[in-house]
Amino acid sequence: MKTAKFAAAAALIALTAAPVAAQAAPTAMSAATSANRIGAETGAESDLKGSNILFALIAAAAIIGVIILVASNNDDNNNPTSP
């Protein structure tokens, strides 16, 4: 019983300490690449520009459609919802 508890405690400590130790450990590449990180140059503007007005119109139409569907009462049975 004591061996199982000791093994469980050792595993808990190892699993807890491993990410901390890995994060704190310096690597050979970290010093070399940290100064060389530069964004790539772009040649022109993106061709994937969208129209914000079109998106707003579609969103407004969807909202209005949902409101109309919720507000419309096409229930031929005028029964109460609870018996």
N, C-alpha and C positions, 0 to 999 in steps of 0.2 A: 504494500500500500504506500509506504513512504517512497519507494522507488518511482512509482507511477506519478505521485504528486511532484517529486523532484523533476522528473522528465517533463511534466506538463509546465512547471514553472520555468525550466530552462528553455523550452520551446517558446513560451510566451515572451521571455526576455529577448531571445534571439530574433523572433519575428518583429518585435517592437524596435529593437536597436538597429537592425539591418538597414532599413531605409534611411535612418538618420546618418549612419556611418557612410552609406553610399553617396548621400547628398553632400556630405562634408568633405569627402575625399577628392583632392584635385586630380585631374587627368592630364595626360601629356598634351592632348589636343586643345584643352580648354584655354590655355595661355596663348597658344598660337593662333587660334581662330577668333578669339574675342575681339581683337583689334581689326580684323579683316572683314567684319560683317558690314557689307554695304548693299543698299538696295539696288536692284537692276534698273537700268535706264529704259524708259519706254520711248518708242519712236513717235507715236501719234496717239490721239485720243481713241478710246474704245469705241468699237462699232456696236456695242451692245447697249447703247443708251436707250432707255425706254421713256415713254411719255407718262409723266405723272398725272396729267389730266385724264388720260384714258383709264389709268388705274383707279383714280378717284371716282370716275363715272361708273365703272363696273362695280366698285364697292358700294356706291350709293344705290345703284339699281338692285344689288343683292339685299341690302338692308331694307329698302322699300318693299321688295318682294316678300321678305320674311315677315314684315309688319302686316302686309295685306293678308298673307296666309294665316297668321295668328289671329288677326282681328275678324276675319270672315267667319260667319257662323252658318255653315251649310248643314247643320244637323237637323234632319227632318223630325227626329224624335226629340221632343222637348222634355225628356225625362231628366230628373235630377241626377247629378253625377254619383251621388251616394244613395243607396236604397233606404 
